[in-house]
């Protein structure tokens, strides 16, 4: 693990547009202070954006941070973290330390905390939107249009994009699919020009439904078996196969791509365990 000053550059996840990375002055909110850039391979085309990771340092100290960026020069298993994150685990003067890390449900985050960043220039026909402060990694996002429900495609900058949508009016309803198989429908998200470029809250936070992948209290541990990944401890795979599959629910499509993709990478071992 190494550390860097995020506000010098632009976060690959696109959260900087909403002021979620380091501002000019040192940040006060924990969500801004404890952030992480993951190595390019495990960034997985932005699929880890917004995920929370618990990092264990060389002394056993832990800190939970949110993934907001990628580190193109980092090896598989490596993390590049904000100075505040590093300081919770080791002396920043050391510069580089051995760690282990795992993806965990974001602490003190509820459906009411979720916000949306609508890209400027979005219309009822073309839309790019980002989900901020999700409770778990997001694997799918769909919107209700005049004609039907349409799934958006995620780009490498963590934006969910739709073309030819025919949205109804200046607000939209979205369904967010989480990595554990659960989902939530949130309504009344403005797409008007006055709201674009700003974090907006839905009128209704909705109720989380389903969750066949693993229970919310579970932890997904991601460790690397690649000896070149100096900063992530190795473990053997247990042959576990994820139950997240293609399925239909409330007219929206659940795309459980995240866990199968992790398992398809030979250098990763995914283990689920109850968080005690």
C-alpha positions, 0 to 999 in steps of 0.5 A: 500500500502507498499513499497519494494526494487525490485532489491533485488529480481527477478520480477515475470514478467521477466522484470529484465532480460532486466534490467527493474527493479532496477539496483544495483545503483538507477535508472534514467529512470522513467520506472525503478523508478515507478514500482509495485508488485500486489497481487497474486490474481490480478496478474492473472498468469501474465496477469497484467504484463506490465500494467500501474496503476494510484495510488491515495494516501491518500492526493489525489496525484497520480502517474502512475507506471508499474506492473512488479512483484507480491506480494505473501503475499499481500491481494486482492487489495494491491500493493507493490511499489518501494520506488520512487513510494511510495514517490510520494504519502506519507512519506516512513517512514509511511510504509503503507497507504490507496490508490485506483488504476486503470489500465490506458493506459501507458503515453508517450508510443507508438508502436515505444517504444515496445521492445521484449525480446527473451529468450536464447535458442529460435530457429525456432521451440521453442520460448519464448518471452516477450513484454516490454513497451506495450501501454496497457495490452497484452492479446494475441501474435501470430507469423507467421510461414512457415505453418500458424499463431500460437498463443503462450501461456502465462506462469506464468512468463509472457513469451509467449511460442510456440513449433513446430513453424517452423519459417522462418529464423532468424526473425519473425513477431508477432501480439500483441492483447491488452486488448481493442480489438485492435492489431498491427502486428510488423515485423522483430523481430530477434530471432538469438542467438546474439540477445537473452537475449537483448531487440530488436526492430522490423524493423516495428512498424506497425499500431494499428488496431481495438479496440471494447472493449473501446477506447484508452482514456478510463480508466479501474478502478479496485477496490476491494469490499473485506473489507480485502483489506485495500489498495484499495477503494471499489465501487459497480459494475454497471453490465457492461459486456465487449464486448471483445469476441472471433473474427478473424482478419487478420488470427490471433486469438484475445484472449480477456481473461483479462476483462472477467477474472476480471469480473469473480472474485467476489471481483472486480468491473470494471468501464470504464470512459473517461479519461478527 
